[in-house]
Each structure stands twice: as C-alpha cells, then as structure tokens.
C-alpha cells in the first residue's frame, strides 16, 4: 500500500491517519553489519516499509477526540 490515506478510507470513514514515517528511521543501527544498515537505508529511501499510526473512531459520525 503506497498511500496511507487510501488505506484508512478503505478501512472505514472513522479511521484517520495520524502519521506515516519510514519504518527504520528511529531504529538504532550501532552494532549492525554494513549490509544491514544499507538495506535499512534503501528500504526507507524507496518507501518499502512504513509505520502508519491510525486513530480509530467510533461508528461513522460519532468520532471521539
């Protein structure tokens, strides 16, 4: 899935995307092999894996804050 907004809309009208970030962005890389670090950077650069934070509301029209 390339578009988090499309994923949320497909799931339900009560789902909102709070954030979408590269998966490996905040994972510590010390102690990892160079090949692993390069794979992580490439994955993030190409958007292969993402962390998507969603807010799940109630039934349509009754979203909570």
C-alpha positions in Angstrom: 0.0 0.0 0.0 1.6 3.3 -1.1 -1.0 5.7 0.3 -1.9 5.6 4.0 -4.9 7.9 3.4 -6.3 5.4 0.9 -5.8 2.5 3.3 -7.6 4.4 6.1 -10.5 5.4 3.8 -10.8 1.7 2.6 -11.0 0.5 6.2 -13.6 2.9 7.5 -14.8 6.5 7.4 -14.0 6.7 11.2 -10.2 6.0 10.6 -7.8 8.8 10.4 -4.0 8.8 9.6 -2.1 10.5 12.4 1.4 9.9 10.9 3.3 8.0 8.3 7.1 7.5 8.7 9.8 5.3 7.3 10.0 2.1 9.3 13.7 2.1 10.1 14.1 5.8 10.7 14.3 5.6 14.5 15.9 2.2 14.9 19.4 2.3 16.4 22.0 1.0 13.9 25.1 0.6 16.1 26.4 -3.0 16.1 24.7 -3.9 12.8 26.6 -5.1 9.7 27.1 -2.6 6.9 24.9 -4.7 4.6 22.1 -4.5 7.1 22.5 -0.7 7.5 22.5 -0.3 3.7 19.4 -2.4 3.4 17.6 -0.4 6.1 18.5 2.9 4.4 17.5 1.7 1.0 14.2 0.4 2.3 13.4 3.8 3.9 14.5 5.7 0.8 12.3 3.7 -1.5 9.4 3.6 0.9 9.3 -0.1 1.0 8.2 -0.3 4.7 6.3 2.3 6.6 5.0 2.8 10.1 1.4 4.2 9.9 -0.3 5.4 13.1 -4.1 5.4 12.8 -6.8 6.9 15.0 -9.8 4.6 15.2 -13.0 6.4 15.8 -16.5 5.1 16.7 -19.2 4.5 14.2 -19.3 7.0 11.3 -20.3 10.4 12.5 -19.5 9.8 16.2 -15.7 10.2 16.2 -14.2 10.8 19.6 -11.3 13.1 20.4 
